[in-house]
Amino acid sequence: MNKQKIILYTRDGCMQCKMTKRYLSEHQVDFQEINISENPASAAYLREKGFASVPLVFRQDQDAPIVGFRPEALQKLVG
């Protein structure tokens, strides 16, 4: 299991967010979820950074996040 800090940005009603969250959970990847529907400041932060959609998976040691539900990219997180 990877020990890097992982942050997953999601929103309510987002199927790709649910699929990403399920994938990470099923593969025992520890992550912090930030729901932008419940946290408008996080939504504003992401917009300022140029992101217009979720899910976004940020890993501490990577410059660019995983955008959308991308199992092939998520596989790299599970080792």
Secondary structure, DSSP 8 states (H G I E B T S, - for coil): ---S-EEEEE-TT-HHHHHHHHHHHHTT---EEEETTT-HHHHHHHHHTT--SS-EEEETT-SS-EES--HHHHHHHH-
